[in-house]
Amino acid sequence: MCIAKPDFGIIGGFELVLDRLVEVLEGAGHEVTWTGVDVPALGQRSVGVDVPDDVWRNAAEYFRYM
């Protein structure tokens, strides 16, 4: 089992839910591997394309989750 998620360097509610999910999966005998994506390190790139400044400013969250 692999869990992949964007990593913004903070721990909040979603991370706590995932921690619990890992407990349940491992308790059921699954091996769990985490794969994080360091979102801030991506800069203004989305799906391998540099996003122009004006477009980025209008929808930064959208592009970060792409």
C-alpha positions in Angstrom: 0.0 0.0 0.0 1.3 3.4 -0.9 0.0 6.8 0.3 1.0 9.8 -1.8 0.2 13.3 -0.7 1.3 16.9 -1.2 3.6 18.0 1.5 3.5 21.6 2.6 5.6 21.1 5.7 2.8 21.4 8.1 0.7 18.8 10.1 -3.0 19.3 10.3 -6.2 17.4 10.3 -5.6 15.5 7.0 -2.2 14.2 8.3 -3.8 13.0 11.5 -6.4 11.1 9.5 -3.7 9.6 7.3 -1.7 8.5 10.5 -4.8 6.7 11.7 -5.3 5.1 8.3 -1.7 3.8 8.4 -2.4 2.3 11.8 -5.4 0.5 10.5 -3.7 -0.7 7.4 -0.6 -2.0 9.2 -2.8 -3.6 11.8 -4.5 -5.5 9.0 -1.1 -6.8 7.8 -0.4 -4.3 5.0 3.0 -2.8 4.4 2.6 1.0 4.0 5.1 3.3 2.2 4.8 7.1 2.3 5.6 9.1 -0.8 5.6 12.9 -0.3 5.7 15.6 -2.8 7.5 18.7 -1.6 5.1 21.2 -3.1 7.0 24.4 -2.2 10.1 23.1 -4.0 8.1 22.8 -7.2 7.9 26.6 -7.6 5.5 27.8 -10.3 5.5 24.5 -12.2 2.4 22.5 -12.7 2.3 19.1 -14.5 5.8 19.9 -15.8 5.0 23.3 -17.2 6.1 26.7 -15.9 3.0 28.8 -15.2 3.3 32.6 -15.9 3.2 34.9 -12.9 -0.1 36.5 -13.8 -1.9 33.2 -14.3 -0.3 31.7 -11.1 -1.5 34.7 -9.0 -5.0 34.1 -10.1 -5.1 30.4 -9.2 -2.1 29.4 -7.2 -3.9 26.7 -5.1 -5.4 25.2 -8.2 -1.9 24.8 -9.8 -0.3 23.5 -6.7 -2.8 20.6 -6.5 -2.4 19.8 -10.2 
